[in-house]
Amino acid sequence: LGMIETVLVAGAVIALVLWLFFRRRKSMVMTGDHAVVCGCGVAGMCAAALLAKRFNKVTVIEKDTLPTEIETLARNATPQGNHAHNLFYVGREVFYELFPGLKEDWEPYIDVDFGKFTFFSFGGWRTYPDKPILGVKLISRPALEFTMRKRLLQNNPNVTVLSEHKVTALKLSPDKERVTTVSYVDLANNEAPIEVQPDLVVDCCGRYSPLHKCLDGQIEMPKWITLNADVTYTSCQLQYADGKNRYFLEHAPVPDHMAGGMSWPIDKNGTHIFTLFGFAGYGAKPNPQSALEYIRNLPSPSLPNGEKIADLVQDCTYVGPWATFKDSGSKRSNLDKLPDWPHNYVLLGDSVQGVNPVYGQGMTIVACQAKEFQKKLEHEGDMNRFAWRVHKAVLAACFPFWMSVSSADISVPGCTYEGPPMGIISGFMIWWIKQLFAAGTNYFVAWKTLVLVFQGLAPQPALFKPSMVWCVLKTNLFHRKNLPSQYQHWAESPPTS
């Protein structure tokens, strides 16, 4: 053979070997004897349901006391659970797949089209009752977690949930490529630590997770981008005196009006979750008097039909006490940039990326992460750098949510940003989404596209379709003068770096 033929043959052989290697790795299903999941929230239960099909034994370790029935108030480890929650189509379908029987369990809870909601933004109420957007499931967080946990245990006899247990230590192998030992204690009985040697560890302890800090000094720790609009939530469950259901969301983060509120039913008995929220430190105290005063100072204290919101709340029947929660902001890790992270130590849920819950994306983000985790378990089960590959896929799937939330959050006066400098593209996205919010008050197509992108049902490029550009142009040409001055200023303010 001549030189050229030799090179071609050698290249073909190398290509064939590489193709066979990657094809084999992509066809490998992750299996093992024992997997440990830290945290029994929504992300932890999704991870346990996926692992139960591939591991002989799955242990879920939860430091909180897990309720044995559906309660009004959320458990201590999920203080945000007392506030308004919704579940959009993407998340709902994923959960139905992971937890067979869940659809029947959720039958008593409300299904409604998002178009039925009345929205206040940019100085006025907007309703699109005759124009459907997408279905949404309205359910309390305690009911959601309880029913999911029930189905997890019923469907998977190899899953054990240890309530009131806490992981205290993680031990690495000498080469720091694997977590070899998980130590945990029984908080109720104060016994000596128990040690297990799992094949895979999944950390779902949330954005405050202390677990990976056990490894600080031994491996490179993740860095975080943080956006904090200083949001405070105050909520209660109530029933209106006339027995009617009310669906509204008042959201207006502008200098003169940093307050908002929302109300929607969570069951077919007329029980509503009523949530007040504020940006930049504004917020109601968790008592009826403070809540009523806060409501009277909302940007619009009355609904479009003339009903005064404070009067509706004053005449209601309380189903539970008022509860408050201060959000720590939106956080996104750089775990996708750490290929040397321990191969069998996966982080999911808010441990990877958590966003301001006012936009209602949390459950959908967890569902998208679960789908990416499922793909890696089924098709790329080779343990070599498995966690890194999961983190890359999860963060890529979450990026559209992050961009939409961060673009909206950083527009809030007083929002703080920690992380690398934002580039031109990020600055433009912030400015463009503000333009679309203004356009959405006048044109349904702009509002619907924003909702679909924010909920992961449409790709981000949909924000730049010709119809969206035309809506922005028409809003600036014909409708901007109809907005109050403070809303004009918010919509026109330049990108913030």
C-alpha positions as CSV (number, residue, x, y, z in Angstrom):
1,L,0.0,0.0,0.0
2,G,1.1,3.5,-0.7
3,M,1.4,6.2,1.9
4,I,-2.1,7.7,1.1
5,E,-3.8,4.3,1.2
6,T,-2.0,3.4,4.5
7,V,-3.2,6.7,6.1
8,L,-6.8,6.1,4.9
9,V,-6.9,2.5,6.2
10,A,-5.4,3.5,9.6
11,G,-8.0,6.4,9.8
12,A,-10.8,4.0,9.0
13,V,-9.7,1.5,11.7
14,I,-9.4,4.2,14.3
15,A,-12.8,5.6,13.4
16,L,-14.3,2.1,13.7
17,V,-12.8,1.5,17.1
18,L,-14.0,4.9,18.4
19,W,-17.4,4.3,17.0
20,L,-17.7,0.9,18.6
21,F,-16.4,2.3,21.9
22,F,-18.9,5.2,22.1
23,R,-21.7,3.0,20.8
24,R,-21.1,0.5,23.5
25,R,-21.0,3.2,26.2
26,K,-24.2,4.8,24.9
27,S,-26.0,1.5,24.9
28,M,-25.0,0.6,28.5
29,V,-27.8,0.7,31.1
30,M,-26.7,1.8,34.6
31,T,-27.3,-1.0,37.1
32,G,-26.0,-1.7,40.6
33,D,-26.7,-3.2,44.0
34,H,-27.4,-0.1,46.1
35,A,-28.1,3.5,45.5
36,V,-28.5,6.2,48.1
37,V,-30.7,9.3,47.6
38,C,-30.2,12.2,50.0
39,G,-33.4,14.2,50.4
40,C,-37.1,13.1,50.0
41,G,-38.4,16.2,48.2
42,V,-39.8,16.1,44.7
43,A,-36.3,15.8,43.0
44,G,-35.3,13.0,45.5
45,M,-38.5,11.0,44.8
46,C,-38.1,11.3,41.1
47,A,-34.5,10.1,41.4
48,A,-35.6,7.2,43.6
49,A,-38.3,6.1,41.2
50,L,-35.8,6.0,38.3
51,L,-33.1,4.2,40.3
52,A,-35.6,1.6,41.6
53,K,-35.8,0.1,38.2
54,R,-32.0,-0.4,37.9
55,F,-30.7,-1.0,41.4
56,N,-31.5,-3.9,43.8
57,K,-31.9,-1.5,46.7
58,V,-32.6,2.3,46.9
59,T,-32.3,4.1,50.3
60,V,-33.8,7.6,50.6
61,I,-32.5,9.5,53.6
62,E,-34.5,12.5,54.8
63,K,-33.7,14.5,57.9
64,D,-37.2,15.9,58.2
65,T,-40.2,14.2,59.8
66,L,-42.4,13.0,56.9
67,P,-46.1,13.4,57.6
68,T,-48.4,10.3,57.5
69,E,-51.3,12.3,56.1
70,I,-51.8,15.4,54.0
71,E,-51.3,18.4,56.2
72,T,-52.2,22.1,55.7
73,L,-48.7,23.4,56.5
74,A,-45.6,22.2,54.7
75,R,-42.9,20.3,56.6
76,N,-39.9,22.2,58.0
77,A,-37.5,21.4,55.2
78,T,-39.7,22.9,52.6
79,P,-40.8,26.3,54.0
80,Q,-41.6,27.4,50.5
81,G,-44.2,24.7,50.4
82,N,-46.8,26.8,52.1
83,H,-47.1,29.1,49.2
84,A,-48.8,28.9,45.8
85,H,-47.7,26.0,43.6
86,N,-48.7,25.0,40.1
87,L,-47.7,22.2,37.8
88,F,-47.6,22.7,34.1
89,Y,-48.0,20.2,31.3
90,V,-44.4,19.2,31.0
91,G,-43.9,18.4,34.7
92,R,-47.3,16.8,35.1
93,E,-46.7,14.2,32.3
94,V,-43.3,13.3,33.6
95,F,-44.6,12.7,37.1
96,Y,-47.5,10.6,35.7
97,E,-44.9,8.4,34.0
98,L,-42.6,8.1,37.0
99,F,-45.4,7.4,39.5
100,P,-48.1,5.2,38.0
101,G,-51.4,5.8,39.8
102,L,-50.6,9.4,40.5
103,K,-53.0,10.7,37.9
104,E,-55.9,9.0,39.8
105,D,-54.6,10.4,43.1
106,W,-54.7,13.9,41.7
107,E,-58.2,13.7,40.4
108,P,-59.6,15.7,43.4
109,Y,-57.3,18.6,42.6
110,I,-57.9,21.4,40.1
111,D,-57.1,21.3,36.4
112,V,-57.6,24.6,34.6
113,D,-56.3,26.4,31.5
114,F,-53.8,29.1,32.2
115,G,-55.8,31.4,30.0
116,K,-58.5,31.5,32.7
117,F,-56.3,33.5,35.0
118,T,-56.6,37.3,35.3
119,F,-53.2,39.0,35.3
120,F,-52.2,42.5,36.4
121,S,-49.0,43.9,34.9
122,F,-47.9,47.2,33.5
123,G,-50.7,49.1,35.1
124,G,-53.7,47.1,34.1
125,W,-55.6,43.8,34.3
126,R,-55.4,41.5,31.3
127,T,-57.7,38.5,30.7
128,Y,-57.8,36.0,27.9
129,P,-60.6,33.6,29.0
130,D,-61.6,32.6,25.5
131,K,-58.0,32.0,24.3
132,P,-56.5,28.8,25.8
133,I,-52.8,28.6,26.5
134,L,-52.1,25.3,28.3
135,G,-53.5,23.2,31.1
136,V,-52.1,23.6,34.7
137,K,-52.6,21.4,37.8
138,L,-53.2,23.4,41.0
139,I,-52.3,21.5,44.1
140,S,-50.7,22.2,47.5
141,R,-47.1,21.2,48.1
142,P,-48.0,19.0,51.0
143,A,-50.6,17.1,48.9
144,L,-48.2,16.8,46.0
145,E,-45.4,15.4,48.1
146,F,-47.6,13.0,50.1
147,T,-49.2,11.4,47.0
148,M,-45.9,11.1,45.2
149,R,-44.3,9.4,48.2
150,K,-47.2,7.0,48.6
151,R,-46.9,5.9,44.9
152,L,-43.1,5.7,45.1
153,L,-43.3,3.2,48.0
154,Q,-46.3,1.3,46.6
155,N,-44.8,0.9,43.1
156,N,-41.2,0.1,44.3
157,P,-40.9,-2.4,47.1
158,N,-37.1,-2.1,46.9
159,V,-37.2,1.6,48.0
160,T,-36.8,2.4,51.7
161,V,-37.4,5.9,53.0
162,L,-35.7,6.8,56.2
163,S,-37.5,9.7,57.9
164,E,-35.6,11.7,60.6
165,H,-32.2,10.5,59.4
166,K,-29.3,12.8,58.4
167,V,-26.3,12.2,56.3
168,T,-23.2,13.3,58.2
169,A,-20.3,12.4,56.1
170,L,-19.1,11.3,52.6
171,K,-15.8,9.5,52.1
172,L,-13.9,9.5,48.9
173,S,-11.7,6.8,47.3
174,P,-8.0,7.4,47.4
175,D,-8.0,8.6,43.8
176,K,-11.0,10.9,44.6
177,E,-13.0,9.5,41.7
178,R,-15.8,7.9,43.8
179,V,-17.8,8.4,46.9
180,T,-17.1,5.1,48.7
181,T,-19.0,5.5,52.0
182,V,-22.1,7.4,53.2
183,S,-22.5,7.9,56.9
184,Y,-25.8,8.8,58.4
185,V,-27.5,9.0,61.9
186,D,-30.9,8.3,63.2
187,L,-32.0,11.7,64.7
188,A,-34.9,10.2,66.7
189,N,-32.8,7.5,68.5
190,N,-29.4,9.2,68.8
191,E,-27.6,6.1,67.8
192,A,-24.1,5.7,66.4
193,P,-23.5,6.6,62.7
194,I,-24.4,4.0,60.2
195,E,-22.1,3.5,57.2
196,V,-23.1,2.1,53.8
197,Q,-21.1,1.6,50.6
198,P,-23.4,2.5,47.8
199,D,-22.7,2.2,44.0
200,L,-24.3,5.6,43.3
201,V,-25.2,8.7,45.5
202,V,-27.7,11.3,44.4
203,D,-27.8,14.5,46.4
204,C,-31.3,16.2,46.2
205,C,-31.0,18.2,49.4
206,G,-31.8,21.5,47.7
207,R,-29.9,24.8,47.2
208,Y,-28.8,24.7,50.9
209,S,-27.4,21.2,50.6
210,P,-24.5,20.8,53.1
211,L,-23.5,17.4,51.7
212,H,-21.0,18.3,49.0
213,K,-19.3,20.7,51.5
214,C,-18.2,17.5,53.3
215,L,-15.7,17.2,50.4
216,D,-14.4,20.8,50.6
217,G,-10.7,20.8,50.4
218,Q,-10.6,17.4,48.8
219,I,-12.0,18.2,45.4
220,E,-12.8,21.4,43.4
221,M,-16.1,22.9,44.7
222,P,-18.8,24.2,42.4
223,K,-19.1,28.0,41.9
224,W,-22.5,29.7,41.7
225,I,-24.2,32.4,39.8
226,T,-26.7,34.1,42.2
227,L,-29.5,36.6,41.5
228,N,-31.4,37.8,44.5
229,A,-34.4,40.0,44.0
230,D,-35.1,39.8,47.8
231,V,-38.5,38.2,47.5
232,T,-40.7,37.6,50.6
233,Y,-43.8,35.3,50.5
234,T,-46.7,35.3,52.9
235,S,-49.5,32.8,52.4
236,C,-52.5,31.1,53.9
237,Q,-55.2,28.6,52.8
238,L,-58.7,30.1,52.8
239,Q,-62.3,29.7,51.4
240,Y,-64.1,32.7,50.1
241,A,-67.5,33.5,51.7
242,D,-69.4,33.2,48.4
243,G,-67.8,29.8,47.6
244,K,-66.6,31.0,44.2
245,N,-63.2,30.2,42.7
246,R,-60.9,33.1,41.9
247,Y,-57.8,32.9,39.6
248,F,-55.6,36.0,39.6
249,L,-52.0,37.0,39.7
250,E,-50.9,40.6,40.4
251,H,-47.2,41.0,39.5
252,A,-45.7,44.5,39.2
253,P,-42.0,44.8,40.3
254,V,-41.5,48.6,39.6
255,P,-40.0,51.2,41.9
256,D,-43.4,52.5,43.2
257,H,-45.1,49.1,43.5
258,M,-42.8,46.2,44.7
259,A,-45.8,44.2,45.9
260,G,-47.9,41.5,44.3
261,G,-50.4,38.7,45.1
262,M,-52.1,35.7,43.7
263,S,-55.0,33.4,44.4
264,W,-56.2,30.1,43.0
265,P,-58.1,27.0,44.2
266,I,-56.2,23.9,45.2
267,D,-59.1,21.5,45.5
268,K,-62.7,21.1,44.4
269,N,-64.0,22.1,47.8
270,G,-63.2,25.7,47.2
271,T,-60.0,25.9,49.3
272,H,-57.6,28.5,47.8
273,I,-54.0,29.3,48.4
274,F,-53.7,33.1,48.8
275,T,-50.1,34.4,48.5
276,L,-48.7,37.9,48.9
277,F,-45.2,38.6,47.8
278,G,-42.9,41.5,47.6
279,F,-39.5,42.4,46.0
280,A,-36.6,44.3,47.4
281,G,-37.5,43.5,51.0
282,Y,-41.2,44.3,50.8
283,G,-43.5,41.7,52.3
284,A,-46.5,41.2,54.6
285,K,-46.1,39.8,58.1
286,P,-47.8,36.4,58.7
287,N,-51.0,37.7,60.4
288,P,-54.4,38.8,59.1
289,Q,-54.0,42.5,60.0
290,S,-50.7,42.9,58.2
291,A,-52.0,40.9,55.2
292,L,-55.1,43.1,54.8
293,E,-53.0,46.3,55.1
294,Y,-50.6,44.9,52.4
295,I,-53.5,44.0,50.1
296,R,-54.9,47.6,50.4
297,N,-51.6,48.9,49.1
298,L,-51.2,46.5,46.1
299,P,-50.8,48.2,42.7
300,S,-54.5,47.3,42.1
301,P,-56.4,46.6,45.3
302,S,-59.5,45.7,43.3
303,L,-60.2,42.9,40.7
304,P,-61.4,43.9,37.2
305,N,-65.0,43.2,38.2
306,G,-64.7,45.8,41.0
307,E,-64.4,43.3,43.9
308,K,-62.0,44.6,46.6
309,I,-59.4,42.0,47.4
310,A,-59.1,43.0,51.0
311,D,-62.9,42.7,51.5
312,L,-62.8,39.2,50.0
313,V,-60.0,38.1,52.4
314,Q,-61.6,39.8,55.4
315,D,-64.8,37.9,54.9
316,C,-63.2,34.5,54.1
317,T,-62.9,31.4,56.3
318,Y,-59.3,30.5,57.1
319,V,-58.3,26.9,56.6
320,G,-54.8,27.3,58.0
321,P,-52.6,30.0,59.5
322,W,-50.6,32.6,57.7
323,A,-47.0,31.5,57.0
324,T,-44.0,33.5,55.6
325,F,-40.9,32.6,53.7
326,K,-37.9,34.6,52.4
327,D,-36.4,33.3,49.2
328,S,-32.6,33.2,48.8
329,G,-32.7,34.0,45.1
330,S,-32.0,32.2,41.9
331,K,-28.8,30.1,41.8
332,R,-27.0,28.1,39.0
333,S,-23.9,26.0,39.5
334,N,-21.0,25.4,37.2
335,L,-21.0,21.6,37.8
336,D,-21.0,21.1,34.0
337,K,-17.5,22.6,34.1
338,L,-16.1,20.0,36.6
339,P,-15.2,16.8,34.7
340,D,-13.2,15.5,37.7
341,W,-16.2,15.6,40.0
342,P,-16.6,12.1,41.8
343,H,-18.1,9.9,39.1
344,N,-20.8,8.3,41.2
345,Y,-22.0,11.5,43.1
346,V,-24.8,13.2,41.2
347,L,-26.6,16.4,42.2
348,L,-30.1,17.0,41.1
349,G,-32.9,19.5,41.8
350,D,-32.1,22.9,43.4
351,S,-28.6,21.4,44.3
352,V,-27.8,22.1,40.6
353,Q,-30.1,25.1,39.7
354,G,-32.8,26.8,41.7
355,V,-34.9,29.7,40.5
356,N,-37.1,32.4,42.1
357,P,-40.4,30.5,42.6
358,V,-42.6,33.4,41.7
359,Y,-42.5,32.3,38.1
360,G,-43.9,28.9,38.8
361,Q,-41.1,26.9,37.1
362,G,-39.7,24.8,40.0
363,M,-41.7,21.6,39.4
364,T,-41.2,21.8,35.6
365,I,-37.4,22.2,36.1
366,V,-37.3,19.1,38.3
367,A,-39.2,17.1,35.8
368,C,-36.8,18.2,33.0
369,Q,-33.9,17.2,35.1
370,A,-35.5,13.8,35.8
371,K,-35.9,13.2,32.1
372,E,-32.2,13.9,31.4
373,F,-31.2,11.7,34.3
374,Q,-33.3,8.9,32.9
375,K,-31.6,9.2,29.5
376,K,-28.2,8.9,31.1
377,L,-29.2,5.9,33.2
378,E,-30.7,4.1,30.2
379,H,-28.2,4.9,27.5
380,E,-24.9,6.1,29.0
381,G,-24.5,3.9,32.1
382,D,-20.8,3.7,32.0
383,M,-19.7,5.0,35.5
384,N,-16.6,6.8,34.1
385,R,-17.4,10.6,34.6
386,F,-21.1,9.6,34.9
387,A,-22.0,12.5,37.3
388,W,-20.3,15.1,35.0
389,R,-22.3,13.9,32.0
390,V,-25.5,14.0,34.0
391,H,-24.7,17.6,35.2
392,K,-23.9,18.7,31.7
393,A,-27.2,17.4,30.3
394,V,-29.2,18.7,33.3
395,L,-27.8,22.2,33.2
396,A,-28.2,22.4,29.4
397,A,-31.9,21.4,29.8
398,C,-32.3,24.0,32.5
399,F,-30.6,26.9,30.7
400,P,-33.8,28.3,29.0
401,F,-35.5,28.5,32.3
402,W,-32.5,30.2,33.8
403,M,-32.3,32.8,31.0
404,S,-36.0,33.6,31.3
405,V,-36.0,34.0,35.1
406,S,-32.7,35.8,35.3
407,S,-33.8,38.3,32.6
408,A,-36.9,39.1,34.5
409,D,-35.3,39.1,38.0
410,I,-32.4,41.4,37.2
411,S,-34.9,44.0,35.9
412,V,-36.3,44.3,39.5
413,P,-34.9,47.4,41.2
414,G,-32.3,46.4,43.8
415,C,-31.7,42.9,42.5
416,T,-28.1,41.8,43.3
417,Y,-26.0,39.7,41.0
418,E,-23.0,37.6,41.9
419,G,-21.0,35.7,39.3
420,P,-19.0,36.3,36.1
421,P,-19.7,39.5,34.2
422,M,-22.7,39.3,31.9
423,G,-22.0,39.6,28.2
424,I,-23.7,41.4,25.4
425,I,-26.1,38.5,24.7
426,S,-27.3,38.4,28.3
427,G,-27.8,42.2,28.4
428,F,-29.8,42.1,25.2
429,M,-32.0,39.2,26.5
430,I,-32.8,41.2,29.7
431,W,-33.9,44.2,27.6
432,W,-35.8,42.1,25.1
433,I,-37.9,40.2,27.7
434,K,-38.8,43.5,29.3
435,Q,-40.1,44.6,25.9
436,L,-42.1,41.4,25.6
437,F,-43.7,41.8,29.0
438,A,-44.9,45.2,27.9
439,A,-46.1,43.8,24.6
440,G,-47.9,41.0,26.4
441,T,-50.3,43.5,28.0
442,N,-51.7,44.4,24.6
443,Y,-51.2,41.3,22.4
444,F,-52.2,37.8,23.3
445,V,-49.6,36.1,21.1
446,A,-46.8,37.8,22.9
447,W,-48.2,36.8,26.3
448,K,-48.8,33.3,25.3
449,T,-45.3,32.8,23.8
450,L,-43.8,34.2,27.0
451,V,-45.8,31.7,29.1
452,L,-44.9,28.8,26.9
453,V,-41.2,29.6,26.9
454,F,-41.1,30.2,30.7
455,Q,-42.7,26.8,31.2
456,G,-40.4,24.9,28.8
457,L,-43.1,24.2,26.2
458,A,-41.6,26.4,23.5
459,P,-37.9,26.9,22.6
460,Q,-36.3,30.3,23.5
461,P,-35.9,31.3,19.8
462,A,-39.7,31.6,19.7
463,L,-39.2,34.9,21.5
464,F,-37.7,36.3,18.4
465,K,-40.3,35.2,15.8
466,P,-41.4,38.0,13.4
467,S,-44.8,38.1,15.2
468,M,-43.0,38.9,18.5
469,V,-40.9,41.6,16.9
470,W,-44.1,43.1,15.4
471,C,-45.8,43.1,18.8
472,V,-42.9,44.9,20.4
473,L,-42.8,47.5,17.6
474,K,-46.6,48.1,17.8
475,T,-46.4,48.4,21.6
476,N,-43.7,51.0,21.4
477,L,-45.4,52.9,18.6
478,F,-49.0,52.9,19.7
479,H,-49.4,51.7,23.3
480,R,-46.5,52.9,25.4
481,K,-48.2,56.3,26.1
482,N,-51.1,54.4,27.8
483,L,-48.8,53.0,30.5
484,P,-48.3,54.9,33.8
485,S,-44.9,56.7,33.9
486,Q,-43.3,54.3,36.4
487,Y,-44.2,51.3,34.1
488,Q,-42.8,53.2,31.0
489,H,-39.5,53.7,32.9
490,W,-39.3,50.0,33.8
491,A,-40.0,48.9,30.3
492,E,-37.5,51.3,28.8
493,S,-34.6,51.0,31.2
494,P,-31.3,49.9,29.7
495,P,-29.8,46.4,30.2
496,T,-28.1,45.9,33.5
497,S,-24.7,44.3,33.7
